[in-house]
Amino acid sequence: MVKGIGVDIVNLDRFENINNDRDFVNQILSDYEISVVLTRNPISVQVAKAFALKEATMKSLGTGLHYGSYWHNIEISELWEIKLSGFLKEVSDKMQITKINNSFAQTKNYVAAVVIIE
């Protein structure tokens, strides 16, 4: 049974100079994610995908940064699978989430992510 859906779309122009903004990358991605995501090219697209996926995940759970969730509570594997921890894991457990599905769409200028939780 679907318990939540989250969608996010980002303009790739926002991530064009991501190599020059390590503070932003470190805020969004864990050390593990940096070791996986930043090895794929183009880096700006990979970070944009991770950002959109994390935003869509928070939306699917009905939370946001202002509710105490944090970027590092969502970890993305090298296969783009989602693992939750901390506050978001607590939310997920209360909702009895058993599966997190996701998908991407990409054009020249945008990346969109969709997350469906069951």
Rosetta constraint file for C-alpha pairs under 8 A:
AtomPair CA 1 CA 118 HARMONIC 5.33 0.50
AtomPair CA 2 CA 116 HARMONIC 6.85 0.50
AtomPair CA 2 CA 117 HARMONIC 5.87 0.50
AtomPair CA 2 CA 118 HARMONIC 4.52 0.50
AtomPair CA 3 CA 95 HARMONIC 7.74 0.50
AtomPair CA 3 CA 97 HARMONIC 7.66 0.50
AtomPair CA 3 CA 116 HARMONIC 7.65 0.50
AtomPair CA 3 CA 117 HARMONIC 5.60 0.50
AtomPair CA 3 CA 118 HARMONIC 5.24 0.50
AtomPair CA 4 CA 60 HARMONIC 4.62 0.50
AtomPair CA 4 CA 61 HARMONIC 6.16 0.50
AtomPair CA 4 CA 62 HARMONIC 7.63 0.50
AtomPair CA 4 CA 116 HARMONIC 5.80 0.50
AtomPair CA 4 CA 117 HARMONIC 5.19 0.50
AtomPair CA 4 CA 118 HARMONIC 7.15 0.50
AtomPair CA 5 CA 56 HARMONIC 7.80 0.50
AtomPair CA 5 CA 59 HARMONIC 7.07 0.50
AtomPair CA 5 CA 60 HARMONIC 4.35 0.50
AtomPair CA 5 CA 61 HARMONIC 7.75 0.50
AtomPair CA 5 CA 114 HARMONIC 7.24 0.50
AtomPair CA 5 CA 115 HARMONIC 5.64 0.50
AtomPair CA 5 CA 116 HARMONIC 4.53 0.50
AtomPair CA 5 CA 117 HARMONIC 6.42 0.50
AtomPair CA 6 CA 55 HARMONIC 7.81 0.50
AtomPair CA 6 CA 56 HARMONIC 4.35 0.50
AtomPair CA 6 CA 57 HARMONIC 5.98 0.50
AtomPair CA 6 CA 58 HARMONIC 7.26 0.50
AtomPair CA 6 CA 59 HARMONIC 4.67 0.50
AtomPair CA 6 CA 60 HARMONIC 4.00 0.50
AtomPair CA 6 CA 61 HARMONIC 7.72 0.50
AtomPair CA 6 CA 114 HARMONIC 5.68 0.50
AtomPair CA 6 CA 115 HARMONIC 5.06 0.50
AtomPair CA 6 CA 116 HARMONIC 6.53 0.50
AtomPair CA 7 CA 52 HARMONIC 7.98 0.50
AtomPair CA 7 CA 55 HARMONIC 7.68 0.50
AtomPair CA 7 CA 56 HARMONIC 4.70 0.50
AtomPair CA 7 CA 57 HARMONIC 8.00 0.50
AtomPair CA 7 CA 59 HARMONIC 7.12 0.50
AtomPair CA 7 CA 60 HARMONIC 7.69 0.50
AtomPair CA 7 CA 112 HARMONIC 7.17 0.50
AtomPair CA 7 CA 113 HARMONIC 5.65 0.50
AtomPair CA 7 CA 114 HARMONIC 4.51 0.50
AtomPair CA 7 CA 115 HARMONIC 6.44 0.50
AtomPair CA 8 CA 52 HARMONIC 5.30 0.50
AtomPair CA 8 CA 53 HARMONIC 7.19 0.50
AtomPair CA 8 CA 55 HARMONIC 6.20 0.50
AtomPair CA 8 CA 56 HARMONIC 5.13 0.50
AtomPair CA 8 CA 112 HARMONIC 5.56 0.50
AtomPair CA 8 CA 113 HARMONIC 5.37 0.50
AtomPair CA 8 CA 114 HARMONIC 6.70 0.50
AtomPair CA 9 CA 52 HARMONIC 6.15 0.50
AtomPair CA 9 CA 110 HARMONIC 6.71 0.50
AtomPair CA 9 CA 111 HARMONIC 5.61 0.50
AtomPair CA 9 CA 112 HARMONIC 4.09 0.50
AtomPair CA 9 CA 113 HARMONIC 6.40 0.50
AtomPair CA 10 CA 14 HARMONIC 7.72 0.50
AtomPair CA 10 CA 48 HARMONIC 6.82 0.50
AtomPair CA 10 CA 52 HARMONIC 6.43 0.50
AtomPair CA 10 CA 110 HARMONIC 5.59 0.50
AtomPair CA 10 CA 111 HARMONIC 5.46 0.50
AtomPair CA 10 CA 112 HARMONIC 6.40 0.50
AtomPair CA 11 CA 15 HARMONIC 7.70 0.50
AtomPair CA 11 CA 109 HARMONIC 5.87 0.50
AtomPair CA 11 CA 110 HARMONIC 4.65 0.50
AtomPair CA 11 CA 111 HARMONIC 6.73 0.50
AtomPair CA 12 CA 16 HARMONIC 6.42 0.50
AtomPair CA 12 CA 44 HARMONIC 7.35 0.50
AtomPair CA 12 CA 45 HARMONIC 6.74 0.50
AtomPair CA 12 CA 48 HARMONIC 6.67 0.50
AtomPair CA 12 CA 109 HARMONIC 5.35 0.50
AtomPair CA 12 CA 110 HARMONIC 5.32 0.50
AtomPair CA 12 CA 111 HARMONIC 6.88 0.50
AtomPair CA 13 CA 109 HARMONIC 7.04 0.50
AtomPair CA 15 CA 44 HARMONIC 5.22 0.50
AtomPair CA 15 CA 45 HARMONIC 7.29 0.50
AtomPair CA 15 CA 47 HARMONIC 7.39 0.50
AtomPair CA 15 CA 48 HARMONIC 6.34 0.50
AtomPair CA 16 CA 44 HARMONIC 5.67 0.50
AtomPair CA 17 CA 21 HARMONIC 7.16 0.50
AtomPair CA 17 CA 44 HARMONIC 7.31 0.50
AtomPair CA 18 CA 22 HARMONIC 7.24 0.50
AtomPair CA 18 CA 24 HARMONIC 7.90 0.50
AtomPair CA 18 CA 25 HARMONIC 7.39 0.50
AtomPair CA 18 CA 43 HARMONIC 7.80 0.50
AtomPair CA 18 CA 44 HARMONIC 5.92 0.50
AtomPair CA 18 CA 47 HARMONIC 7.95 0.50
AtomPair CA 19 CA 43 HARMONIC 7.83 0.50
AtomPair CA 19 CA 44 HARMONIC 7.68 0.50
AtomPair CA 21 CA 25 HARMONIC 6.63 0.50
AtomPair CA 22 CA 26 HARMONIC 5.97 0.50
AtomPair CA 23 CA 27 HARMONIC 6.13 0.50
AtomPair CA 24 CA 28 HARMONIC 6.29 0.50
AtomPair CA 25 CA 29 HARMONIC 5.77 0.50
AtomPair CA 25 CA 34 HARMONIC 7.94 0.50
AtomPair CA 25 CA 47 HARMONIC 7.62 0.50
AtomPair CA 26 CA 30 HARMONIC 6.66 0.50
AtomPair CA 26 CA 31 HARMONIC 7.72 0.50
AtomPair CA 26 CA 34 HARMONIC 7.98 0.50
AtomPair CA 27 CA 71 HARMONIC 7.05 0.50
AtomPair CA 27 CA 72 HARMONIC 7.86 0.50
AtomPair CA 28 CA 51 HARMONIC 6.94 0.50
AtomPair CA 28 CA 71 HARMONIC 5.33 0.50
AtomPair CA 28 CA 72 HARMONIC 6.78 0.50
AtomPair CA 29 CA 33 HARMONIC 5.58 0.50
AtomPair CA 29 CA 34 HARMONIC 6.00 0.50
AtomPair CA 29 CA 50 HARMONIC 7.92 0.50
AtomPair CA 29 CA 71 HARMONIC 7.07 0.50
AtomPair CA 29 CA 72 HARMONIC 6.53 0.50
AtomPair CA 29 CA 75 HARMONIC 7.80 0.50
AtomPair CA 30 CA 34 HARMONIC 6.14 0.50
AtomPair CA 30 CA 72 HARMONIC 5.97 0.50
AtomPair CA 30 CA 75 HARMONIC 7.12 0.50
AtomPair CA 31 CA 35 HARMONIC 6.29 0.50
AtomPair CA 32 CA 36 HARMONIC 6.42 0.50
AtomPair CA 33 CA 37 HARMONIC 5.56 0.50
AtomPair CA 33 CA 38 HARMONIC 7.75 0.50
AtomPair CA 33 CA 75 HARMONIC 7.04 0.50
AtomPair CA 33 CA 76 HARMONIC 6.45 0.50
AtomPair CA 33 CA 77 HARMONIC 7.07 0.50
AtomPair CA 33 CA 78 HARMONIC 7.78 0.50
AtomPair CA 34 CA 38 HARMONIC 5.33 0.50
AtomPair CA 34 CA 39 HARMONIC 7.90 0.50
AtomPair CA 35 CA 39 HARMONIC 6.57 0.50
AtomPair CA 36 CA 40 HARMONIC 7.43 0.50
AtomPair CA 36 CA 77 HARMONIC 7.72 0.50
AtomPair CA 36 CA 78 HARMONIC 5.89 0.50
AtomPair CA 37 CA 43 HARMONIC 7.31 0.50
AtomPair CA 37 CA 46 HARMONIC 5.96 0.50
AtomPair CA 37 CA 47 HARMONIC 6.90 0.50
AtomPair CA 37 CA 78 HARMONIC 7.26 0.50
AtomPair CA 38 CA 43 HARMONIC 5.60 0.50
AtomPair CA 38 CA 46 HARMONIC 7.17 0.50
AtomPair CA 38 CA 47 HARMONIC 7.62 0.50
AtomPair CA 39 CA 43 HARMONIC 7.42 0.50
AtomPair CA 40 CA 46 HARMONIC 6.88 0.50
AtomPair CA 41 CA 45 HARMONIC 7.51 0.50
AtomPair CA 41 CA 46 HARMONIC 7.15 0.50
AtomPair CA 42 CA 46 HARMONIC 6.57 0.50
AtomPair CA 43 CA 47 HARMONIC 6.19 0.50
AtomPair CA 44 CA 48 HARMONIC 6.12 0.50
AtomPair CA 45 CA 49 HARMONIC 6.10 0.50
AtomPair CA 45 CA 111 HARMONIC 7.79 0.50
AtomPair CA 46 CA 50 HARMONIC 6.28 0.50
AtomPair CA 47 CA 51 HARMONIC 6.05 0.50
AtomPair CA 48 CA 52 HARMONIC 6.08 0.50
AtomPair CA 48 CA 111 HARMONIC 6.89 0.50
AtomPair CA 49 CA 53 HARMONIC 5.99 0.50
AtomPair CA 49 CA 104 HARMONIC 7.70 0.50
AtomPair CA 49 CA 111 HARMONIC 6.31 0.50
AtomPair CA 49 CA 112 HARMONIC 7.47 0.50
AtomPair CA 49 CA 113 HARMONIC 7.18 0.50
AtomPair CA 50 CA 54 HARMONIC 6.10 0.50
AtomPair CA 50 CA 76 HARMONIC 7.38 0.50
AtomPair CA 51 CA 55 HARMONIC 6.17 0.50
AtomPair CA 52 CA 56 HARMONIC 6.03 0.50
AtomPair CA 52 CA 111 HARMONIC 7.32 0.50
AtomPair CA 52 CA 112 HARMONIC 6.44 0.50
AtomPair CA 52 CA 113 HARMONIC 5.55 0.50
AtomPair CA 53 CA 57 HARMONIC 6.08 0.50
AtomPair CA 53 CA 102 HARMONIC 7.76 0.50
AtomPair CA 53 CA 113 HARMONIC 5.29 0.50
AtomPair CA 53 CA 114 HARMONIC 7.09 0.50
AtomPair CA 53 CA 115 HARMONIC 7.29 0.50
AtomPair CA 54 CA 58 HARMONIC 6.35 0.50
AtomPair CA 54 CA 71 HARMONIC 6.94 0.50
AtomPair CA 54 CA 74 HARMONIC 6.46 0.50
AtomPair CA 55 CA 59 HARMONIC 6.29 0.50
AtomPair CA 56 CA 60 HARMONIC 6.08 0.50
AtomPair CA 56 CA 113 HARMONIC 6.35 0.50
AtomPair CA 56 CA 114 HARMONIC 6.04 0.50
AtomPair CA 56 CA 115 HARMONIC 5.74 0.50
AtomPair CA 57 CA 61 HARMONIC 6.39 0.50
AtomPair CA 57 CA 74 HARMONIC 7.98 0.50
AtomPair CA 57 CA 115 HARMONIC 5.76 0.50
AtomPair CA 58 CA 62 HARMONIC 6.23 0.50
AtomPair CA 58 CA 63 HARMONIC 5.23 0.50
AtomPair CA 58 CA 64 HARMONIC 5.74 0.50
AtomPair CA 58 CA 69 HARMONIC 7.88 0.50
AtomPair CA 58 CA 88 HARMONIC 7.97 0.50
AtomPair CA 59 CA 63 HARMONIC 5.89 0.50
AtomPair CA 59 CA 64 HARMONIC 6.82 0.50
AtomPair CA 60 CA 115 HARMONIC 6.36 0.50
AtomPair CA 60 CA 116 HARMONIC 6.57 0.50
AtomPair CA 60 CA 117 HARMONIC 6.70 0.50
AtomPair CA 61 CA 88 HARMONIC 7.90 0.50
AtomPair CA 61 CA 91 HARMONIC 7.26 0.50
AtomPair CA 61 CA 92 HARMONIC 7.11 0.50
AtomPair CA 61 CA 117 HARMONIC 7.78 0.50
AtomPair CA 63 CA 67 HARMONIC 6.05 0.50
AtomPair CA 63 CA 69 HARMONIC 7.03 0.50
AtomPair CA 64 CA 68 HARMONIC 7.31 0.50
AtomPair CA 64 CA 69 HARMONIC 6.17 0.50
AtomPair CA 65 CA 69 HARMONIC 4.94 0.50
AtomPair CA 65 CA 70 HARMONIC 5.92 0.50
AtomPair CA 68 CA 87 HARMONIC 6.89 0.50
AtomPair CA 69 CA 73 HARMONIC 6.83 0.50
AtomPair CA 69 CA 87 HARMONIC 5.74 0.50
AtomPair CA 69 CA 88 HARMONIC 6.07 0.50
AtomPair CA 70 CA 74 HARMONIC 7.65 0.50
AtomPair CA 70 CA 87 HARMONIC 7.88 0.50
AtomPair CA 73 CA 84 HARMONIC 5.54 0.50
AtomPair CA 73 CA 85 HARMONIC 4.75 0.50
AtomPair CA 73 CA 86 HARMONIC 5.65 0.50
AtomPair CA 73 CA 87 HARMONIC 6.93 0.50
AtomPair CA 73 CA 88 HARMONIC 6.11 0.50
AtomPair CA 73 CA 89 HARMONIC 7.56 0.50
AtomPair CA 74 CA 82 HARMONIC 6.59 0.50
AtomPair CA 74 CA 83 HARMONIC 5.84 0.50
AtomPair CA 74 CA 84 HARMONIC 4.81 0.50
AtomPair CA 74 CA 85 HARMONIC 6.53 0.50
AtomPair CA 74 CA 88 HARMONIC 7.57 0.50
AtomPair CA 75 CA 82 HARMONIC 5.80 0.50
AtomPair CA 75 CA 83 HARMONIC 5.14 0.50
AtomPair CA 75 CA 84 HARMONIC 6.34 0.50
AtomPair CA 76 CA 80 HARMONIC 5.35 0.50
AtomPair CA 76 CA 81 HARMONIC 5.49 0.50
AtomPair CA 76 CA 82 HARMONIC 4.85 0.50
AtomPair CA 76 CA 83 HARMONIC 6.40 0.50
AtomPair CA 77 CA 81 HARMONIC 5.13 0.50
AtomPair CA 77 CA 82 HARMONIC 6.56 0.50
AtomPair CA 77 CA 83 HARMONIC 7.77 0.50
AtomPair CA 81 CA 101 HARMONIC 7.98 0.50
AtomPair CA 81 CA 102 HARMONIC 7.75 0.50
AtomPair CA 82 CA 100 HARMONIC 6.89 0.50
AtomPair CA 84 CA 88 HARMONIC 6.01 0.50
AtomPair CA 84 CA 89 HARMONIC 4.99 0.50
AtomPair CA 84 CA 92 HARMONIC 7.97 0.50
AtomPair CA 85 CA 89 HARMONIC 4.54 0.50
AtomPair CA 85 CA 90 HARMONIC 7.60 0.50
AtomPair CA 86 CA 90 HARMONIC 6.47 0.50
AtomPair CA 87 CA 91 HARMONIC 6.36 0.50
AtomPair CA 88 CA 92 HARMONIC 6.03 0.50
AtomPair CA 89 CA 93 HARMONIC 6.02 0.50
AtomPair CA 90 CA 94 HARMONIC 6.23 0.50
AtomPair CA 91 CA 95 HARMONIC 6.27 0.50
AtomPair CA 92 CA 96 HARMONIC 6.07 0.50
AtomPair CA 92 CA 97 HARMONIC 5.36 0.50
AtomPair CA 93 CA 97 HARMONIC 6.16 0.50
AtomPair CA 97 CA 117 HARMONIC 6.52 0.50
AtomPair CA 97 CA 118 HARMONIC 5.47 0.50
AtomPair CA 98 CA 117 HARMONIC 7.72 0.50
AtomPair CA 98 CA 118 HARMONIC 5.81 0.50
AtomPair CA 99 CA 117 HARMONIC 5.84 0.50
AtomPair CA 99 CA 118 HARMONIC 5.13 0.50
AtomPair CA 100 CA 115 HARMONIC 6.91 0.50
AtomPair CA 100 CA 116 HARMONIC 6.00 0.50
AtomPair CA 100 CA 117 HARMONIC 4.62 0.50
AtomPair CA 100 CA 118 HARMONIC 6.43 0.50
AtomPair CA 101 CA 115 HARMONIC 5.60 0.50
AtomPair CA 101 CA 116 HARMONIC 5.13 0.50
AtomPair CA 101 CA 117 HARMONIC 6.20 0.50
AtomPair CA 102 CA 113 HARMONIC 7.03 0.50
AtomPair CA 102 CA 114 HARMONIC 5.43 0.50
AtomPair CA 102 CA 115 HARMONIC 4.37 0.50
AtomPair CA 102 CA 116 HARMONIC 6.28 0.50
AtomPair CA 103 CA 113 HARMONIC 5.74 0.50
AtomPair CA 103 CA 114 HARMONIC 5.32 0.50
AtomPair CA 103 CA 115 HARMONIC 6.74 0.50
AtomPair CA 104 CA 111 HARMONIC 7.02 0.50
AtomPair CA 104 CA 112 HARMONIC 5.54 0.50
AtomPair CA 104 CA 113 HARMONIC 4.54 0.50
AtomPair CA 104 CA 114 HARMONIC 6.41 0.50
AtomPair CA 105 CA 111 HARMONIC 5.81 0.50
AtomPair CA 105 CA 112 HARMONIC 5.10 0.50
AtomPair CA 105 CA 113 HARMONIC 6.55 0.50
AtomPair CA 106 CA 110 HARMONIC 5.72 0.50
AtomPair CA 106 CA 111 HARMONIC 4.44 0.50
AtomPair CA 106 CA 112 HARMONIC 6.27 0.50
AtomPair CA 107 CA 111 HARMONIC 6.49 0.50
